Amino acid sequence: MATLLLFSAFLALLVLARADNQSGFISIDCGIPENSSYTDKITGIKYVSDAEFIDTGELKDISPDYTNRSAEKQFWNLRSFPEGIRNCYTIRLQGGGENRYLIRVRFMYGNYDNRQQLPSFDLFLGVDRWDSVSLQNASETVTKELIHAPPLDYIQICLIKDGPGVPFISALEIRPLNNGTYVAASGSLKLLERLDLGSESNKTVRYPADTYDRIWLPSNLNLSSSKSISSSINSIKRNRYEIPDIVLATANTPKHGSQPLEFAWQTRNKTDRSYIYMHFADIQNLTTMEYRAFNVNVNGFLWYGPLNPKYLSTTTLFGSISMAKKGGTYMFSFNKTENSTLPPIINAIEIFVEQQFTQLQTTQTEIDALLNLKSTYNVKKNWQGDPCYPQKYLWDGLDCSYIDERQPSIISLNLSWSGLAGEISSGISNLTMIQYLDLSNNRLNGTVPDFLAKLPSLRVLNLENNNLSGTIPPELIQGSRNRNFSLRAGGNPFLCLSESCPRKEEKYVVPLTASLGGVILVLLIGGVIFQILRRQKKKVAYAGNQISGSEKSGRTLVVPEKKRFTYSEILSITNNFERVIGKGGFGTVYHGCLYSIQVSVKMLSPASVQGYKQFQEEAQWLTRVHHGNLTSILGYCDEDTHLGLVYEHMENGNLADHLSEKGNHILNWKERLRIAQDAAQGLEHLHFGCKPPIIHRDVKSTNILLDGNFHAKLADFGMSKTFQLGDGAQASAAVGTPGYLDPEFLVTCDCQILATGRQPIRLDLVFTTPTQLDVSMDSKVSYHT
């Protein structure tokens, strides 16, 4: 007896240890704050934030009216995706590829947006459609489950906006399975039903009772002709499917012993191949005079039999059926054999449908290269899921070749005007099939790397309008003489285009010490601006032209098409002027979205418009000014009394915000020096790079905008003015902010070019306070050149 008790205690401890083992579990509560986690009080499962698996979407809480209706904490919050068509989670699998996993995605709307607008959208696994998600009411919970053996060590789960409302997700759960279970002839298994038969508790069963955390729903088959039986025994011998004891402890059996046990269901698609897993365990201890055996029939045909379930031991019967000719309705009948004294029983059932996944994807090396670029440059594009598949969700800026249908290749990458900063990433060298590469109009610096010349398929390379330096690799220059290769490298002031270039040493010494403090910094910033402006006067053999096989001179800028927007388009871009991000004397600035790209839309107030003709002329030439330190103007609106400009959006706002007390980022000295240099380079281009020259006339900290990496661009060209070349004079209204419009502008154009806003910006950067100088000025001036 003591030995038996000891053995029973050992078994109990073994079961407990197994229940506490969550090895391989990936449990994600979508919508909780980054780096947060918790242990669910009901299941004991530890859930983590989804922030490390996706970089898009918004965190939301469901309405308090629905929180109390769900005991499961995972439904109390969610992540919604108002932006973009496709948003994807990328999840690394701890056990690697080729293992079998249960993948479960869960949804509950809960009126999180207070709109009572039930969404409908598609769910994708990688590049293939998994299922659709549609909810009937705000409190409904929807669960999509799949048993899948991924070919790689990660999976991507994507939500596709393909209906009304905004896609969202509440929870995502992945569980490793026994590789010898749930094996389909081909493809994966999509769950239709998983039922705990005979249960009268109206409670679901999952982990820790279920080792694999399957969710069993209480149910009874054909209530009119069946009844429930149960047992208090809690130790049943399991097979590889590890069905929980609490599930096997209940069963359905016919109400009348002589009658068969029957149930039916209809498939959603008549051509579906269904997989049925039936689990049996006799929970009645039969006498020597009792015997239970039965046959299992499907639509009148014998499927298996006879079956003789064992006492307190699990038997699993599984197989697939596809009977399209029968109309997609399956009638299962359990009939006792002639020598059976007891009716048939069934304890649990699982029904799946086979689903094929193409497993198509872009070359993994190319995917890794693009993800490296996204991380290195903080690329803000719809780079979600696979780059090339499905073709209608192709990544922005990409083009792919589909000669090999199972593994497409990237042949074109356009990252122009994408705010790239830093050196050209070596990850590009892994795009071995690339034919067209456009990195123009960014802030790339450093040298042109040799690996670009080793890309075997490259036909067009555009590096225009960056801050590249040094010499271009001779192989690229030689290749440019080939009519099949085009190299564009203009607009890089420190980049030498010829094969033999003069050397020019430029030394910048920055003796910033604590003892010298702000005085040295003032002199340093002034010196940087002076050197940049002075450099324009030197004649050296540096880049200014485009090199190509067919054209060796002249300058060609590769810029996106500018357009004239209608007022209705402006309303669409700004969502009816929903979000104000700035106001000024010249108008209000609104946040907008143009082709999935964030933009800023400035609508000029009637008081600021200096005549229809003048605005039209300025809008036309402003769209032709391009430089890495000038805000890119994408277009304009000129319709009736509605006048406005559409700009690129700068994530970190303006310099004034970060110099004031309301700024949440303290600029260090290195950042301030770089901002001063960026602003000076923008002025330099306006004054010396534009023909005719352009004077900004209102350079101040609120007109210096900062991107995600705190690189600066000059903005507010609505107050700029061109100066005609040659003899002659031109009168102009002196518009601008007092203290920032240089008083010397009242005397001479040349002084304005060298001094516009210089002192106030320099003081702002050093003393971290906005500066307003009281300077009076006339409303009209004349100047001579």
Buried (B, 14 or more C-beta within 10 A) or exposed (E): EEEEEEEEEEEEEEBEEEBEEBEBBBBBBBBBEEEEEEEBEEBEBEBBBBBBBBBBBBBBEBBEEBBEEBEBBBBBBBBBBBBBBBBBBBBEBEEEEEBBBBBBBBBBBBBBBEEEEBBBBBBBBBBBBBBEBBBEEBBEBBBBBBBBBBEBEEBBBBBBBBBEBBBBBBBBBBBBBEEEBBEBEEBBBBBBEBBBBBBEEEEEBBBBBBBBBBBBBBBBBBEEBBBBBBBEBEEBEBEEBBBBBBBBBBBBBBEEEEBBBBBEBEBEEBEBBBBBBBBBBBBBEEEEEEBBBBBBBBBEEEBBBBBBBEBBBBBBBBEBBBBEEBEBEBEBBBBBBEEBEBBBBBBBBBBBBBBEBEEBBBBEEBBEBBBBBBEBBBBBBBBBBBBBBBEEBBBBBBBBBBEEEEBBBBBBBBBBBBBBBEBBBEBBBBBBBBBBBBBBBBBBBEBBBEEBBEBEEBBBBBBBBBBBBEBBBEEBBEBBEEEEBBBBBBBBBBBBBEEEBEEEEEEEEEEEEEEEEEEBBBEBBBEBBEEBBEBEEEEEEBBBBBBBBEEEEEEEBBBEEBBBBEBEBBBBBBEEBEEEBBEBEBBBBBBBBBEEBBBBBBBBBEEBBBEEEEBEEBBEBBBEBBBBBBBBBBBBBBBEEBBBBBBBBBBBBBBBBBBEEEBEEEBEBEBBBBBBBBBBBBBBBBBBBBEEBBBBBBBBBBBBBBBEBBBBBBBBBBBBBBBEEEEEEBEBEBBBBEBBBBBBBBEBBEBBBBBBBBBBBBBBBBEBEBBEEEEEBEEEBEBEB
